[in-house]
Amino acid sequence: MTLTSPGTGPTTRTATRPSADLGDGLPWPVLLTLGAATLVMVTGEMLPTAVLGPMSRGLAVSEAAAGLLVSIWAAVVVLASIPLVRITRRFPRPAVIAGSLVAFAVAAAATALAPSYGVVLGARTLGAAAVGLLWSTVNAHVADLVPDRLLGRATSVVLGGATLGMVLGTPVGRVVADLAGWRASFVLLAAASLVAALLVLRVVPPASRHAGPTRAAEESGSLRPMLGVTLLVALALVGHYGAYTYVTRLAGPPALALLVFGLASALGVVLAGRVERTALGLVVATVLTAVAILAVGTVGTLPLVALWGVASGALPPFAQTLVLRLAGPGHRALAGALIPVLFNGGIAVGAALASGVVAAYGVGGLGLPAATLVLLAAAGLARVAR
């Protein structure tokens, strides 16, 4: 299974997109609007972690029960993304994205007003399903809005919003919770979601392919290599997220380690957008992630945490760009849906496996198996990318 480095061969675009033709450069207003949607999405996903203590006390449940809201979120995204994409595939994508944000706002508002843990659980389930559809649709739509040669840069811009959600959105939610209570942070999240939905309807154009790909477009994609890359990236993410779950115990001080990792991840996203050879970039980022995990597990210094952040931050945009390119227009909806499944599955499986390793061997025993999984994925990707 081989592929030529993206950007060196002919482009697969055969359909015209008059409503999305915004010139030869990047459509910055559109990409920044979609980036704002991903910022809201990631902030909402991680917000229970930021307000874990106040939320558990307010709902009269244990912190473990409150923390379960994050795990359930990942499971719902994995299960709901592909079916929801199939159900909505005939609708214009901007309408689907805006509708997902409205549903997300309803879920956040319901969480803020919830009288009990059960209501919060139901609201989070709705929010997770909305995010699965949102992320899947954004992924596919970005690929249809820009020329293939600009896909890597466009993907990095949109994923930059997700990185900001992790680095800034979640801490802001905690500050709001400290000042006005945890429910206020979800009210703010609901308001931000509605604003993002309005911006999407106003700024984001439809793509001509939303009515379905042509037969020629269906034949232009490479389904088998796309699925192979997807599975290998999933393996890398299991190792990465498993180790990242315990990053504050592998390196310290904890708050500084998280800050360094987050800022370095943002830098990784920016750097990935500058690299044209996506397949090679993905292999290099995966290898460096494995090396950094092993080094942090052994030494645990902040410069190594920064290396880990840069490498793992570059991994998602490289992976997403390559998967969408391999999919081609005919399989782009499937590829877009697989991406949130991939990342949320990596989080859930990685955290579960890491928990077992730590229980048996302690945190010090985590670096080697986690790095081994990532390195195995890198070896497979290197073979695919030849």
Secondary structure as UniProt FT lines:
FT   TURN            6..7
FT   HELIX           18..20
FT   HELIX           28..50
FT   HELIX           52..59
FT   HELIX           63..88
FT   TURN            89..90
FT   HELIX           93..113
FT   HELIX           117..145
FT   HELIX           148..150
FT   HELIX           151..164
FT   HELIX           165..169
FT   HELIX           170..180
FT   HELIX           182..203
FT   HELIX           208..211
FT   HELIX           215..220
FT   HELIX           223..244
FT   TURN            245..246
FT   HELIX           247..250
FT   HELIX           254..272
FT   TURN            273..274
FT   HELIX           278..298
FT   HELIX           302..327
FT   HELIX           329..331
FT   HELIX           332..361
FT   HELIX           363..365
FT   HELIX           367..384
//
